[in-house]
Amino acid sequence: MRRSLFATAVTALALAGAAAAGLPKAGALVPGRSLGGIRLGESPRAVRASLGRSYGTCRGCPRSTWYFTYRPFTQQGLAVEFDRGRVSAVYTLWSPRGWHGPGGLRFGATPLTVHDRVGTLRTVGCNGYTALVRDTFQARTAYSLYAGSLWGFGLFRRGADPCR
């Protein structure tokens, strides 16, 4: 009896953890630390524990890349790249509604607002858009601009190319 009660409790906790996993409705960028709760260096297992098992994989990408979206085959969400079995990059796909950066920074903000909220950033030209970046000791935080407004967030290894 005691054993079956324990097994039931363990199963309930496992199901509760699986139910809690998923793409956040209002993900946050913590510069140099995390995006949507995902940190550089995490294992695939840790990512699945945070975001769940419902993801697509990129075919033809140079690195193993998982796409977490709110509904299958939709565009808004989060991409997680792996190198040598660890998260090497995490970035938004399109502009997921409700996501924010430091100081309440939201998608659609002007470059001036990005600089005001974040501070001095370096500009990197990408194919069709611009990335404003800042390197810390271990990470590069990127703010993607498209058509003159903030369109995405990214977190990469220090010095990595933010153009994806």
Disulfide bonds with the S-S distance in Angstrom:
Cys58-Cys61 1.79
Cys126-Cys163 1.96
